[in-house]
Amino acid sequence: MTETSRVATADLANLLPLVRGYCDFYEVAPSDDALLAVSRALIADPDREGVQLIARSEGGDAVGFATVYWTWDTLIAARVGVMHDLFVVPAARGTGIADLLIDACVQECRRHGAAKLGWQTAPDNLRARRVYERVGATKDEWVDYWLRVSPTAS
């Protein structure tokens, strides 16, 4: 059975190819050092920053990951989790691993006292949207805006 756990330093070598696959899917290319710096920051301060979760197959192969960051939502006056990343290797898609990772994110939110878990996906990522609807998530209608504040941000 596939298992999920928080990413630890010992998992970084197995996590990096998953994170790289996720970046490739979205056609972005941050450096390995930058990706590992994010993971190390989360490992160092999971209560304040957030957590990464890794899914492993019965054989121990890393087959997926998710990242939850902590923030606040003024509209509900509560802490929330934002699942910024969810990725399953192509060969393992459709096997329930995404569902397991989402459930692990929900459990982390509960442990952290977060009132809800939110995330976003590309409008044309229909496969992911079917997963999200299957697990009972509801869709919001917000328009995202971003303002670059650093020349290194994409």
C-alpha positions in Angstrom: 0.0 0.0 0.0 1.2 3.5 -0.8 2.2 5.6 2.3 2.7 9.3 2.8 4.9 11.0 5.3 6.5 14.4 5.9 9.6 15.1 3.9 12.8 14.8 6.0 16.3 15.6 5.0 16.9 11.9 4.1 14.1 12.2 1.5 15.5 15.1 -0.5 17.3 12.9 -3.0 14.1 11.2 -3.8 12.0 14.3 -3.6 14.0 16.4 -6.1 13.1 14.4 -9.2 9.4 14.7 -8.3 9.7 18.4 -7.8 11.6 18.7 -11.1 8.9 16.7 -12.8 6.3 19.1 -11.4 8.3 22.1 -12.6 8.7 20.5 -16.1 4.9 20.0 -16.3 4.4 23.8 -15.7 7.4 24.6 -18.0 9.5 26.4 -15.4 13.1 25.7 -14.5 14.2 26.9 -11.1 17.6 25.5 -10.1 18.0 22.4 -8.1 19.6 24.4 -5.4 16.7 26.8 -5.2 14.2 23.9 -5.1 16.2 22.2 -2.3 16.3 25.4 -0.4 12.5 25.6 -0.3 12.4 22.0 1.0 15.0 22.6 3.6 13.1 25.8 4.8 10.0 23.7 5.3 11.9 20.9 7.1 13.5 23.5 9.4 10.3 25.2 10.4 7.1 23.2 9.7 5.0 25.0 12.3 5.6 28.4 10.7 6.4 27.7 7.1 4.5 24.6 6.0 5.2 21.0 5.1 6.0 18.8 2.2 4.7 15.3 2.0 6.0 12.5 0.0 4.1 9.4 -1.2 6.0 6.1 -1.6 4.8 2.9 -3.3 4.8 -0.5 -1.6 8.3 -1.0 -2.9 9.5 2.3 -1.4 9.7 4.3 -4.7 8.9 8.0 -4.4 5.7 8.5 -6.6 4.3 11.8 -5.6 4.5 14.9 -3.4 2.5 17.8 -2.0 3.4 21.0 -0.4 1.2 22.9 2.1 2.1 26.5 3.2 0.4 28.2 6.2 -1.2 31.5 6.0 -4.3 33.4 7.3 -7.7 34.1 5.8 -9.2 37.4 7.1 -12.6 36.5 5.6 -13.0 33.6 8.0 -10.6 34.9 10.7 -8.6 31.7 10.8 -5.4 30.0 9.8 -5.6 28.1 6.5 -3.4 25.7 4.6 -2.6 26.3 0.9 -1.7 23.2 -1.1 0.6 25.0 -3.5 2.0 21.8 -5.1 0.5 18.4 -5.9 2.3 16.0 -8.2 2.1 12.3 -9.0 4.5 10.6 -11.5 2.7 9.8 -14.7 3.1 6.0 -14.3 1.3 6.2 -10.9 -1.6 8.5 -11.9 -5.1 7.1 -11.5 -4.1 4.9 -8.6 -5.4 7.0 -5.8 -2.1 8.6 -4.8 -3.3 12.1 -5.4 -6.3 11.3 -3.0 -3.8 10.0 -0.4 -1.7 13.1 -0.7 -4.7 15.4 -0.4 -5.9 13.5 2.7 -2.4 13.8 4.2 -2.6 17.6 3.6 -6.0 17.7 5.3 -4.5 15.8 8.3 -1.6 18.3 8.5 -4.1 21.2 8.4 -6.0 19.6 11.3 -2.8 19.1 13.3 -1.9 22.7 12.7 -5.3 24.1 13.6 -6.1 25.3 10.0 -9.8 25.9 9.3 -9.5 24.8 5.6 -7.2 23.7 2.9 -7.2 25.6 -0.4 -5.4 25.2 -3.8 -5.5 26.2 -7.4 -4.8 24.5 -10.7 -4.7 25.6 -14.3 -8.1 25.8 -15.9 -7.1 23.3 -18.6 -5.7 20.7 -16.1 -8.9 18.7 -16.4 -7.5 15.5 -14.9 -6.5 17.3 -11.7 -9.9 19.0 -11.6 -11.6 15.7 -11.7 -9.5 14.5 -8.8 -10.3 17.6 -6.8 -14.1 17.3 -7.4 -13.9 13.5 -6.6 -12.5 14.3 -3.1 -15.2 16.8 -2.4 -13.5 20.1 -3.0 -15.5 23.0 -4.2 -14.4 25.5 -6.8 -14.1 29.2 -6.0 -14.4 32.0 -8.6 -11.5 34.3 -7.9 -9.1 35.9 -10.3 -5.5 35.7 -9.3 -3.1 38.7 -9.6 0.6 38.7 -8.9 3.0 41.6 -8.8 6.7 40.8 -9.3 8.8 42.2 -6.4 12.0 40.4 -7.2 13.9 40.1 -10.5 14.4 36.4 -9.8 10.6 35.7 -9.5 9.0 34.1 -12.5 
